[in-house]
Amino acid sequence: MAERGRRYFEEVEVGEEYLSPGRTVTEADIVLFAGLSGDYNVLHTDAEFMKASVFGERIAHGLLGLAIQSGLGGRALPQPFATLALLGIRWKFKGPIKIGDTIKVRIKVVGKRETSKPDRGIVVLSQTILNQRGEVVQEGETDLMLERR
């Protein structure tokens, strides 16, 4: 087991896969995120307008989905990584997340490389957000800097 319950760069293997528990996105999530972000776009805040839209109802902010994914990702891992920093995100928004959708995140370690500094390394994660029907609503890759032993 890793020291302090965290997994260091050397202990993470390319090919590892994880699936998070589900989380249902609520109207309160969307309202709170609108207030926090200042994004009051009608897509998220005007139920009557959205009834006539292609979606038929309000949808969650794309960045709300990305934020929830971050939390779910931490819950997917049986042991947290010894993360020093989030270095980058390459992300695609593939479909809407609606009020009442239950989303999960599937994570796969797809890359790993050493850095010029001996106390750290970089891990690349492929992450996919799935709704309750198994549809991909968001996906992308994140680069994490992890501590080395």
Backbone as ProteinMPNN parsed JSONL, in Angstrom:
{"seq_chain_A": "MAERGRRYFEEVEVGEEYLSPGRTVTEADIVLFAGLSGDYNVLHTDAEFMKASVFGERIAHGLLGLAIQSGLGGRALPQPFATLALLGIRWKFKGPIKIGDTIKVRIKVVGKRETSKPDRGIVVLSQTILNQRGEVVQEGETDLMLERR", "coords_chain_A": {"N_chain_A": [[0.843, -1.191, 0.0], [0.444, 2.255, -0.695], [2.334, 4.931, 0.718], [0.881, 7.022, 3.211], [-1.583, 6.45, 2.149], [-1.804, 7.209, -0.504], [-1.29, 6.929, -4.057], [1.684, 6.79, -5.775], [3.538, 8.095, -8.623], [5.134, 5.968, -9.698], [3.609, 3.767, -9.04], [1.334, 3.748, -10.531], [-0.216, 2.36, -13.357], [-0.211, 2.209, -16.912], [-3.202, 1.586, -18.623], [-4.833, 0.913, -16.504], [-8.198, 0.927, -15.32], [-11.184, 2.56, -14.247], [-14.443, 2.982, -12.773], [-16.737, 5.335, -11.752], [-19.033, 5.829, -8.961], [-22.534, 6.636, -9.444], [-24.047, 9.897, -9.946], [-26.725, 11.981, -9.489], [-27.844, 14.69, -11.355], [-29.181, 17.686, -10.328], [-31.851, 20.168, -10.294], [-31.178, 22.083, -8.424], [-28.365, 21.928, -8.477], [-27.827, 23.096, -10.978], [-28.914, 25.681, -10.697], [-27.365, 26.643, -8.554], [-24.804, 26.507, -9.74], [-25.111, 28.34, -11.81], [-25.32, 30.703, -10.324], [-22.826, 30.709, -9.041], [-21.02, 30.779, -11.203], [-21.948, 32.88, -12.728], [-23.148, 32.484, -15.129], [-25.956, 32.785, -16.671], [-27.307, 31.854, -18.889], [-30.057, 31.231, -21.09], [-30.339, 28.559, -21.759], [-29.917, 27.201, -19.438], [-31.521, 28.377, -17.539], [-34.146, 29.179, -18.225], [-37.028, 27.753, -18.244], [-39.448, 27.789, -19.745], [-38.712, 28.879, -22.247], [-36.929, 26.896, -23.057], [-38.555, 24.687, -23.437], [-39.402, 24.768, -26.067], [-37.1, 24.251, -27.405], [-34.465, 22.336, -29.045], [-33.69, 20.565, -27.116], [-35.82, 20.375, -25.372], [-36.064, 20.93, -22.706], [-34.503, 22.524, -19.819], [-30.914, 22.427, -19.653], [-27.88, 21.22, -18.125], [-25.02, 23.255, -17.386], [-22.179, 22.954, -19.458], [-19.674, 23.149, -18.249], [-20.38, 22.597, -15.645], [-20.879, 19.865, -15.768], [-18.252, 19.023, -16.3], [-17.024, 19.831, -13.922], [-18.385, 18.232, -12.021], [-17.529, 15.774, -12.934], [-14.872, 15.859, -12.143], [-15.039, 15.582, -9.36], [-16.336, 13.079, -9.219], [-14.385, 11.525, -10.382], [-12.405, 11.397, -8.421], [-13.77, 9.837, -6.587], [-13.909, 7.477, -7.948], [-11.459, 6.218, -7.904], [-9.771, 3.666, -6.137], [-7.817, 4.321, -4.38], [-6.421, 7.422, -3.7], [-4.514, 9.336, -6.096], [-1.16, 10.607, -5.771], [-1.322, 13.491, -6.267], [0.072, 16.448, -7.552], [-0.551, 18.557, -9.237], [-3.025, 19.695, -11.582], [-2.436, 19.673, -14.89], [-3.45, 20.079, -17.464], [-6.301, 20.09, -19.695], [-8.069, 18.474, -22.21], [-10.981, 18.618, -23.85], [-14.268, 17.484, -24.794], [-17.615, 18.289, -25.474], [-20.261, 16.343, -25.816], [-22.993, 15.779, -25.678], [-26.163, 16.716, -24.149], [-26.524, 17.229, -20.603], [-29.122, 16.583, -18.574], [-31.595, 17.782, -16.205], [-32.066, 15.55, -13.628], [-30.66, 13.507, -14.836], [-28.442, 10.8, -14.283], [-25.108, 10.604, -13.841], [-21.952, 9.039, -14.572], [-18.405, 8.555, -14.342], [-15.971, 7.211, -16.431], [-12.711, 6.15, -16.209], [-9.492, 5.901, -17.602], [-6.105, 5.092, -17.496], [-3.987, 6.341, -19.782], [-1.498, 7.186, -20.514], [1.878, 7.895, -19.527], [4.652, 9.589, -18.248], [8.011, 10.435, -17.456], [9.463, 13.327, -15.915], [11.811, 16.086, -16.166], [12.45, 16.585, -13.609], [13.269, 14.809, -10.74], [11.429, 14.253, -8.735], [8.836, 14.065, -9.615], [6.207, 13.074, -11.934], [4.272, 12.641, -14.974], [0.938, 11.789, -15.586], [-1.46, 10.659, -17.87], [-4.885, 10.79, -18.243], [-7.707, 9.293, -19.694], [-11.004, 10.291, -19.827], [-14.429, 9.68, -19.526], [-17.695, 10.819, -19.506], [-20.689, 9.337, -18.748], [-24.207, 9.017, -19.238], [-27.251, 7.809, -17.62], [-28.226, 6.093, -19.53], [-26.053, 5.103, -20.736], [-24.969, 6.71, -22.638], [-22.464, 8.738, -24.116], [-21.731, 11.807, -22.831], [-19.823, 13.702, -22.32], [-16.294, 13.903, -22.912], [-12.764, 13.367, -22.658], [-9.287, 14.191, -22.122], [-7.069, 14.375, -19.353], [-4.19, 15.8, -17.884], [-2.12, 14.961, -15.292], [0.122, 15.933, -12.735], [2.087, 13.952, -10.786], [3.451, 13.018, -7.606], [6.669, 11.523, -7.224], [8.372, 8.781, -5.753]], "CA_chain_A": [[0.0, 0.0, 0.0], [1.222, 3.481, -0.809], [2.514, 5.755, 1.895], [-0.2, 7.983, 3.481], [-2.793, 6.08, 1.428], [-1.819, 7.784, -1.856], [-0.505, 6.184, -5.042], [2.699, 7.607, -6.415], [3.74, 7.931, -10.058], [5.664, 4.637, -10.008], [2.607, 2.735, -8.734], [0.222, 3.863, -11.487], [0.109, 1.622, -14.577], [-0.998, 2.468, -18.112], [-4.206, 0.549, -18.829], [-5.762, 0.835, -15.372], [-9.519, 1.504, -15.604], [-12.051, 2.727, -13.084], [-15.772, 3.528, -13.019], [-17.207, 6.001, -10.541], [-20.452, 5.688, -8.657], [-23.369, 7.621, -10.131], [-24.49, 11.122, -9.275], [-27.858, 12.571, -10.193], [-27.749, 16.139, -11.504], [-30.457, 18.26, -9.897], [-32.126, 21.574, -10.607], [-30.39, 22.882, -7.48], [-26.994, 21.987, -8.992], [-27.782, 24.049, -12.09], [-29.16, 27.015, -10.145], [-26.184, 27.039, -7.785], [-23.688, 26.732, -10.651], [-25.376, 29.618, -12.491], [-24.955, 31.759, -9.381], [-21.384, 30.678, -8.813], [-20.278, 31.119, -12.422], [-22.502, 34.063, -13.382], [-23.661, 32.064, -16.434], [-27.418, 32.67, -16.593], [-27.807, 31.603, -20.233], [-31.406, 30.651, -21.085], [-30.23, 27.095, -21.827], [-29.853, 26.672, -18.083], [-32.332, 29.116, -16.567], [-35.479, 29.561, -18.696], [-37.757, 26.505, -18.518], [-40.443, 27.986, -20.811], [-37.986, 29.014, -23.506], [-36.291, 25.625, -23.409], [-39.571, 23.715, -23.878], [-39.473, 24.822, -27.527], [-35.754, 24.042, -27.954], [-34.132, 20.987, -29.476], [-33.52, 19.743, -25.916], [-37.123, 20.216, -24.741], [-35.997, 21.317, -21.291], [-33.214, 23.106, -19.434], [-29.776, 21.512, -19.553], [-26.797, 21.649, -17.238], [-23.856, 23.903, -17.972], [-21.125, 22.008, -19.802], [-18.622, 23.203, -17.235], [-20.878, 21.915, -14.452], [-20.581, 18.45, -15.994], [-16.809, 18.853, -16.147], [-16.725, 19.955, -12.488], [-18.885, 17.023, -11.348], [-16.611, 14.712, -13.351], [-13.671, 15.944, -11.317], [-15.364, 14.971, -8.068], [-16.604, 11.65, -9.412], [-13.111, 10.876, -10.656], [-11.783, 11.11, -7.13], [-14.513, 8.749, -5.947], [-13.733, 6.252, -8.727], [-10.179, 5.594, -7.585], [-9.779, 2.987, -4.842], [-6.818, 5.005, -3.579], [-6.119, 8.652, -4.444], [-3.174, 9.566, -6.621], [-0.355, 11.622, -5.083], [-1.382, 14.56, -7.262], [0.635, 17.758, -7.255], [-1.186, 19.598, -10.038], [-3.723, 19.436, -12.837], [-1.642, 20.42, -15.867], [-4.18, 20.443, -18.667], [-7.535, 19.381, -20.038], [-8.546, 18.491, -23.6], [-12.336, 18.182, -23.516], [-15.342, 17.603, -25.784], [-18.983, 18.243, -24.965], [-20.877, 15.516, -26.854], [-24.45, 15.756, -25.566], [-26.643, 17.443, -22.979], [-26.826, 16.635, -19.301], [-30.41, 17.159, -18.203], [-32.024, 17.647, -14.816], [-32.489, 14.182, -13.342], [-29.716, 12.528, -15.379], [-27.437, 10.263, -13.374], [-23.875, 10.456, -14.623], [-20.79, 8.347, -14.03], [-17.201, 8.802, -15.133], [-15.075, 6.078, -16.687], [-11.344, 6.666, -16.263], [-8.458, 4.96, -18.015], [-4.757, 5.648, -17.575], [-3.572, 6.114, -21.175], [-0.129, 7.619, -20.745], [2.691, 8.147, -18.346], [6.008, 9.959, -18.631], [8.85, 11.077, -16.452], [9.83, 14.715, -16.194], [13.228, 16.361, -15.894], [12.614, 16.671, -12.154], [13.171, 13.435, -10.242], [10.396, 14.075, -7.709], [7.494, 14.124, -10.191], [5.948, 12.49, -13.238], [2.988, 13.042, -15.551], [0.008, 10.717, -15.942], [-2.542, 11.113, -18.744], [-6.117, 10.038, -18.025], [-8.857, 9.435, -20.58], [-12.184, 10.303, -18.969], [-15.679, 9.701, -20.274], [-18.908, 10.948, -18.694], [-21.808, 8.578, -19.3], [-25.478, 9.189, -18.525], [-27.866, 6.57, -17.159], [-28.488, 5.243, -20.695], [-24.766, 4.701, -21.287], [-24.587, 7.642, -23.703], [-21.334, 9.61, -23.806], [-22.141, 13.209, -22.87], [-18.585, 14.472, -22.358], [-15.111, 13.054, -22.854], [-11.518, 14.063, -22.907], [-8.095, 13.743, -21.418], [-6.471, 15.293, -18.382], [-2.793, 15.549, -17.534], [-1.866, 15.195, -13.881], [1.479, 15.793, -12.23], [2.092, 13.145, -9.572], [4.711, 12.871, -6.866], [7.438, 10.278, -7.328], [9.043, 8.397, -4.494]], "C_chain_A": [[0.884, 1.248, 0.0], [1.253, 4.232, 0.515], [1.39, 6.788, 2.002], [-1.463, 7.684, 2.664], [-2.888, 6.661, 0.027], [-0.947, 6.948, -2.773], [0.416, 7.129, -5.79], [2.847, 7.232, -7.892], [4.166, 6.509, -10.421], [4.625, 3.534, -9.841], [1.429, 2.734, -9.701], [0.652, 3.203, -12.792], [-0.79, 2.054, -15.734], [-1.942, 1.281, -18.312], [-5.164, 0.377, -17.667], [-7.07, 1.503, -15.755], [-10.358, 1.524, -14.34], [-13.401, 3.275, -13.538], [-16.286, 4.095, -11.71], [-18.607, 5.532, -10.182], [-21.228, 6.761, -9.414], [-23.662, 8.836, -9.272], [-25.577, 11.736, -10.117], [-27.732, 14.09, -10.177], [-29.133, 16.725, -11.238], [-30.632, 19.691, -10.397], [-31.303, 22.479, -9.689], [-28.937, 23.004, -7.938], [-26.874, 23.073, -10.055], [-27.966, 25.478, -11.596], [-27.924, 27.506, -9.375], [-24.988, 27.325, -8.689], [-23.873, 28.035, -11.424], [-24.962, 30.779, -11.591], [-23.464, 31.852, -9.163], [-20.616, 31.199, -10.023], [-20.72, 32.442, -13.046], [-23.068, 33.759, -14.762], [-25.158, 31.781, -16.308], [-28.028, 32.492, -17.982], [-29.166, 30.902, -20.15], [-31.384, 29.128, -21.193], [-30.344, 26.457, -20.452], [-30.914, 27.25, -17.152], [-33.77, 29.416, -16.985], [-36.249, 28.319, -19.158], [-38.734, 26.663, -19.675], [-39.774, 28.107, -22.174], [-37.457, 27.666, -23.978], [-37.293, 24.535, -23.806], [-39.643, 23.643, -25.4], [-38.114, 24.573, -28.193], [-35.581, 22.593, -28.409], [-33.998, 20.033, -28.281], [-34.84, 19.488, -25.196], [-37.184, 20.6, -23.278], [-34.64, 21.949, -21.016], [-32.142, 22.028, -19.376], [-28.723, 22.099, -18.619], [-25.717, 22.372, -18.039], [-22.825, 22.822, -18.31], [-20.032, 21.973, -18.751], [-19.074, 22.615, -15.899], [-20.611, 20.414, -14.586], [-19.107, 18.152, -15.789], [-16.42, 18.914, -14.668], [-17.186, 18.716, -11.722], [-17.984, 15.838, -11.68], [-15.366, 14.696, -12.481], [-13.907, 15.284, -9.96], [-15.616, 13.483, -8.176], [-15.314, 10.887, -9.672], [-12.375, 10.506, -9.381], [-12.461, 9.965, -6.403], [-14.339, 7.425, -6.676], [-12.474, 5.494, -8.316], [-10.244, 4.899, -6.228], [-8.808, 3.617, -3.85], [-6.421, 6.266, -4.335], [-4.679, 8.68, -4.96], [-2.48, 10.63, -5.777], [-0.208, 12.822, -6.026], [-0.777, 15.853, -6.723], [-0.105, 18.86, -7.993], [-1.975, 18.987, -11.191], [-3.03, 20.306, -13.873], [-2.434, 20.861, -17.094], [-5.381, 19.559, -18.891], [-7.782, 19.565, -21.525], [-9.926, 17.856, -23.546], [-13.315, 18.408, -24.651], [-16.688, 17.431, -25.097], [-19.827, 17.584, -26.05], [-22.395, 15.525, -26.823], [-24.875, 16.444, -24.288], [-26.697, 16.576, -21.728], [-28.074, 17.354, -18.821], [-30.682, 16.972, -16.712], [-32.567, 16.235, -14.631], [-31.586, 13.123, -13.947], [-28.76, 12.076, -14.271], [-26.203, 9.958, -14.205], [-22.818, 9.709, -13.824], [-19.594, 8.741, -14.883], [-16.378, 7.517, -15.214], [-13.687, 6.66, -16.928], [-10.413, 5.555, -16.71], [-7.128, 5.697, -18.069], [-4.226, 5.309, -18.963], [-2.136, 6.544, -21.465], [0.569, 7.937, -19.445], [4.087, 8.53, -18.826], [6.726, 10.645, -17.465], [9.077, 12.526, -16.853], [11.311, 14.894, -15.912], [13.5, 16.465, -14.39], [12.365, 15.287, -11.546], [12.055, 13.19, -9.228], [8.974, 14.087, -8.262], [7.428, 13.46, -11.555], [4.566, 12.891, -13.703], [2.206, 11.803, -15.96], [-1.1, 11.329, -16.779], [-3.738, 10.189, -18.55], [-7.113, 10.336, -19.135], [-10.083, 9.336, -19.685], [-13.432, 10.483, -19.826], [-16.828, 9.823, -19.29], [-20.042, 10.26, -19.437], [-23.069, 8.91, -18.526], [-26.057, 7.812, -18.199], [-28.209, 5.611, -18.306], [-27.192, 4.761, -21.351], [-24.29, 5.586, -22.425], [-23.421, 8.511, -23.225], [-21.809, 11.055, -23.931], [-20.942, 14.161, -22.863], [-17.429, 13.485, -22.323], [-13.87, 13.891, -23.11], [-10.37, 13.44, -22.155], [-7.636, 14.829, -20.453], [-5.052, 14.838, -18.102], [-2.599, 15.931, -16.074], [-0.38, 15.057, -13.582], [1.38, 15.076, -10.891], [3.461, 13.167, -8.921], [5.348, 11.533, -7.209], [8.069, 10.002, -5.98], [10.495, 8.834, -4.505]], "O_chain_A": [[1.942, 1.273, 0.627], [0.318, 4.169, 1.314], [0.988, 7.368, 0.993], [-2.315, 8.557, 2.501], [-3.958, 6.612, -0.579], [0.02, 6.329, -2.328], [-0.016, 8.131, -6.359], [2.352, 6.199, -8.343], [3.618, 5.915, -11.349], [4.756, 2.47, -10.447], [0.614, 1.812, -9.685], [1.753, 3.453, -13.283], [-1.993, 2.243, -15.552], [-1.539, 0.125, -18.187], [-6.212, -0.248, -17.827], [-7.068, 2.529, -16.436], [-10.264, 0.641, -13.487], [-13.491, 3.952, -14.563], [-16.272, 3.419, -10.681], [-19.29, 4.911, -10.997], [-20.635, 7.69, -9.962], [-23.541, 8.807, -8.047], [-25.392, 11.986, -11.308], [-27.54, 14.698, -9.124], [-30.125, 16.314, -11.841], [-29.686, 20.33, -10.857], [-30.793, 23.513, -10.121], [-28.337, 24.07, -7.803], [-25.937, 23.871, -10.036], [-27.254, 26.384, -12.029], [-27.499, 28.65, -9.535], [-24.239, 28.271, -8.446], [-22.905, 28.756, -11.667], [-24.325, 31.727, -12.049], [-22.901, 32.945, -9.108], [-19.67, 31.972, -9.877], [-19.967, 33.058, -13.8], [-23.432, 34.679, -15.495], [-25.572, 30.696, -15.899], [-29.151, 32.934, -18.224], [-29.399, 30.085, -19.26], [-32.33, 28.472, -20.757], [-30.804, 25.324, -20.314], [-31.183, 26.684, -16.093], [-34.551, 29.876, -16.153], [-36.136, 27.894, -20.308], [-38.846, 25.763, -20.508], [-40.226, 27.501, -23.146], [-37.533, 27.34, -25.162], [-36.91, 23.557, -24.449], [-39.913, 22.581, -25.962], [-37.997, 24.674, -29.414], [-36.444, 21.745, -28.181], [-34.177, 18.825, -28.431], [-34.971, 18.493, -24.484], [-38.259, 20.592, -22.679], [-33.743, 21.919, -21.858], [-32.427, 20.866, -19.088], [-28.687, 23.303, -18.363], [-25.536, 22.116, -19.229], [-22.624, 21.887, -17.535], [-19.525, 20.908, -18.402], [-18.241, 22.179, -15.104], [-20.171, 19.77, -13.634], [-18.751, 17.146, -15.175], [-15.58, 18.136, -14.215], [-16.459, 18.206, -10.869], [-17.706, 15.0, -10.822], [-14.867, 13.629, -12.124], [-13.07, 14.522, -9.476], [-15.168, 12.708, -7.331], [-15.162, 9.744, -9.241], [-11.793, 9.426, -9.279], [-11.81, 9.207, -5.684], [-14.587, 6.365, -6.102], [-12.437, 4.265, -8.377], [-10.728, 5.489, -5.261], [-8.957, 3.467, -2.637], [-6.108, 6.18, -5.523], [-3.764, 8.128, -4.348], [-3.139, 11.455, -5.143], [0.883, 13.12, -6.512], [-1.068, 16.289, -5.609], [-0.277, 19.961, -7.468], [-1.643, 17.917, -11.703], [-3.031, 21.532, -13.758], [-2.131, 21.891, -17.695], [-5.479, 18.45, -18.366], [-7.713, 20.681, -22.04], [-10.042, 16.673, -23.229], [-13.215, 19.392, -25.384], [-16.872, 16.55, -24.258], [-20.084, 18.191, -27.09], [-23.027, 15.299, -27.855], [-24.04, 16.729, -23.43], [-26.889, 15.362, -21.793], [-28.085, 18.576, -18.677], [-30.083, 16.122, -16.052], [-33.426, 15.785, -15.39], [-31.721, 11.946, -13.613], [-28.331, 12.873, -13.437], [-26.245, 9.162, -15.143], [-22.789, 9.739, -12.593], [-19.752, 9.207, -16.011], [-16.13, 6.841, -14.216], [-13.516, 7.555, -17.755], [-10.524, 4.415, -16.26], [-7.038, 6.794, -18.62], [-4.035, 4.138, -19.291], [-1.62, 6.286, -22.552], [-0.054, 8.207, -18.417], [4.645, 7.875, -19.707], [6.126, 11.322, -16.63], [8.898, 12.891, -18.015], [11.985, 13.963, -15.471], [14.653, 16.435, -13.96], [11.338, 14.668, -11.826], [11.766, 12.041, -8.895], [8.011, 14.116, -7.496], [8.438, 13.301, -12.241], [3.772, 13.42, -12.925], [2.738, 10.891, -16.593], [-1.622, 12.393, -16.445], [-3.625, 8.97, -18.676], [-7.338, 11.496, -19.479], [-10.196, 8.412, -18.879], [-13.478, 11.322, -20.726], [-16.935, 9.035, -18.351], [-20.318, 10.56, -20.598], [-23.029, 9.07, -17.306], [-25.434, 6.785, -18.466], [-28.457, 4.43, -18.063], [-27.221, 4.096, -22.387], [-23.317, 5.257, -23.104], [-23.396, 8.96, -22.079], [-22.238, 11.481, -25.003], [-21.037, 15.29, -23.344], [-17.548, 12.385, -21.785], [-13.93, 14.971, -23.697], [-10.46, 12.331, -21.628], [-7.794, 16.024, -20.702], [-4.757, 13.643, -18.085], [-2.871, 17.061, -15.667], [0.291, 14.171, -14.112], [0.684, 15.525, -9.98], [4.487, 13.313, -9.585], [4.659, 10.542, -7.452], [8.268, 10.911, -5.173], [11.217, 8.6, -3.536]]}, "name": "protein", "num_of_chains": 1, "seq": "MAERGRRYFEEVEVGEEYLSPGRTVTEADIVLFAGLSGDYNVLHTDAEFMKASVFGERIAHGLLGLAIQSGLGGRALPQPFATLALLGIRWKFKGPIKIGDTIKVRIKVVGKRETSKPDRGIVVLSQTILNQRGEVVQEGETDLMLERR"}
